[in-house]
Amino acid sequence: MDKVEKLIRELRDKDWRVRWDAALALREIGDERAVEPLINALKDGYPEVCRAAAEALGKIGDKKAIEPLIIALRSLFVRYAAAEALEKIEPEWHKTEVAKKQVPEFINALRNGCSDVRIGAAEALGKIGDKKAIEPLIIALRDWDWRVRYAAIEALERIEPEWHKTEVAKKQ
């Protein structure tokens, strides 16, 4: 068994620190054999492991990681690492069909109890640019957290610069 295979096995260890160390080491090595195990590690119960897995996937650059990384954008603890990884793998990720398929999930995330998740959802929706997000983003302008409102405005400006003239905006 070579070093990469050993590290891949360690991604399933009981101790999160072993899993974290394995993901960090796999990031440094950048071996494509680790892609699927690292994708699975994006769902780890420990944010440190998830972030290290996202970083490793970004370094490896395999396009199989795009959809799981887009899904990880909804995660409070992983979204920044996932966004950076996506930019490395596919700078135009937001134009893919995979990204468009996630729009309903990002819209749902605008109602999440955590402000940071709502901010991330608004940012992703703005980047994807699907007009289905206009109404939910306008509703998000009433959020109690000014950062969510700001992210919603920025997203609306990207999707439809004249959003404030839409019928939806007039109803709100």
C-alpha positions in Angstrom: 0.0 0.0 0.0 1.5 3.4 -1.0 1.2 6.6 0.9 -1.9 7.9 -1.0 -3.8 4.7 -0.4 -2.9 4.9 3.3 -4.1 8.5 3.5 -7.3 7.7 1.7 -8.0 5.0 4.3 -7.3 7.5 7.1 -10.1 9.7 5.7 -12.4 7.1 7.3 -10.6 7.0 10.7 -12.7 7.4 13.9 -10.6 10.3 15.1 -11.4 13.6 13.2 -7.9 14.8 13.7 -6.5 11.8 11.7 -9.1 12.5 9.0 -8.1 16.2 9.0 -4.4 15.4 8.8 -5.1 12.9 6.0 -7.1 15.5 4.0 -4.3 18.1 4.5 -1.7 15.6 3.3 -3.8 14.7 0.3 -4.0 18.4 -0.5 -0.3 18.6 -0.6 0.2 15.5 -2.7 -2.6 16.3 -5.1 -3.2 12.8 -6.4 -6.3 12.2 -8.5 -7.0 8.8 -6.8 -8.2 10.8 -3.8 -11.0 12.7 -5.5 -13.9 10.4 -4.6 -12.8 9.9 -1.0 -12.3 13.7 -0.7 -15.8 14.3 -2.1 -17.1 12.0 0.6 -15.1 13.9 3.2 -17.0 17.1 2.3 -19.8 15.6 4.3 -17.7 14.9 7.4 -19.2 15.9 10.7 -16.1 18.1 11.5 -15.7 21.4 9.6 -12.0 21.2 9.6 -12.1 18.0 7.7 -14.6 19.4 5.2 -12.5 22.5 4.6 -9.3 20.5 4.1 -11.2 18.2 1.7 -12.5 21.2 -0.3 -9.0 22.7 -0.5 -7.5 19.4 -1.6 -10.2 19.0 -4.3 -9.4 22.6 -5.5 -5.7 21.7 -5.8 -6.4 18.4 -7.6 -8.7 20.2 -10.0 -10.9 17.2 -11.1 -14.2 18.4 -12.6 -16.0 15.6 -10.8 -15.8 17.7 -7.7 -17.8 20.7 -9.2 -21.2 19.5 -8.1 -20.3 18.4 -4.6 -18.4 21.7 -4.1 -21.4 23.7 -5.3 -23.6 21.8 -2.8 -20.9 22.6 -0.1 -21.4 26.3 -0.8 -24.6 26.0 1.4 -22.5 24.8 4.3 -21.6 27.5 6.9 -18.2 26.1 7.6 -17.1 25.0 4.2 -18.5 27.7 1.8 -15.3 29.8 1.5 -13.1 26.8 0.9 -15.6 25.4 -1.6 -15.8 28.7 -3.4 -12.1 29.0 -3.7 -11.9 25.4 -4.9 -14.6 26.0 -7.5 -12.7 29.0 -8.9 -9.6 26.9 -9.3 -11.3 24.0 -10.9 -13.8 25.9 -13.1 -13.8 29.7 -12.9 -17.1 29.6 -14.9 -18.8 27.1 -12.5 -21.7 29.4 -12.0 -22.7 29.1 -15.7 -22.9 25.3 -15.6 -26.1 23.2 -15.7 -24.9 21.7 -12.4 -25.0 25.2 -10.8 -28.4 26.0 -12.3 -29.8 22.7 -10.9 -28.9 23.9 -7.4 -30.9 27.2 -7.6 -33.9 25.8 -5.7 -31.6 24.7 -2.9 -29.9 28.1 -2.7 -33.4 29.7 -2.6 -34.4 27.4 0.3 -31.1 28.3 2.0 -32.3 32.0 2.0 -34.6 30.9 4.8 -31.9 29.1 6.9 -31.7 30.0 10.6 -28.1 31.0 10.2 -27.3 34.4 8.7 -24.0 33.2 7.2 -25.8 30.5 5.3 -28.3 33.0 4.0 -25.5 35.3 2.9 -23.7 32.5 1.1 -27.0 31.5 -0.6 -27.5 35.1 -1.8 -24.0 35.3 -3.1 -24.3 32.0 -5.0 -27.6 33.0 -6.5 -26.1 36.3 -7.6 -23.2 34.5 -9.2 -25.5 31.9 -10.9 -27.8 34.7 -12.2 -31.0 32.7 -12.5 -34.0 35.1 -12.7 -36.0 32.6 -10.6 -34.1 34.0 -7.6 -35.3 37.6 -8.0 -38.4 37.2 -5.9 -36.8 35.3 -3.0 -33.9 37.8 -3.0 -36.4 40.7 -2.8 -38.0 39.0 0.1 -34.6 38.6 1.7 -34.3 42.4 1.7 -36.5 42.3 4.8 -34.0 40.0 6.7 -33.1 41.2 10.2 -29.4 40.9 9.4 -28.0 43.8 7.4 -25.4 41.6 5.8 -28.0 39.3 4.3 -29.9 42.4 3.0 -26.6 43.7 1.5 -25.8 40.3 -0.1 -29.4 40.2 -1.5 -29.0 43.6 -3.1 -25.7 42.7 -4.6 -27.2 39.5 -6.0 -30.2 41.4 -7.4 -27.9 43.9 -9.1 -26.0 41.1 -10.8 -29.1 39.2 -11.9 -31.3 42.2 -13.0 -29.9 45.7 -12.6 -33.5 47.0 -12.9 -34.9 44.7 -10.3 -36.5 47.5 -8.4 -38.8 48.2 -11.4 -40.1 44.7 -11.6 -43.7 43.8 -10.6 -42.4 41.6 -7.8 -40.5 44.5 -6.3 -43.6 46.8 -6.5 -45.6 44.2 -4.6 -43.2 44.0 -1.8 
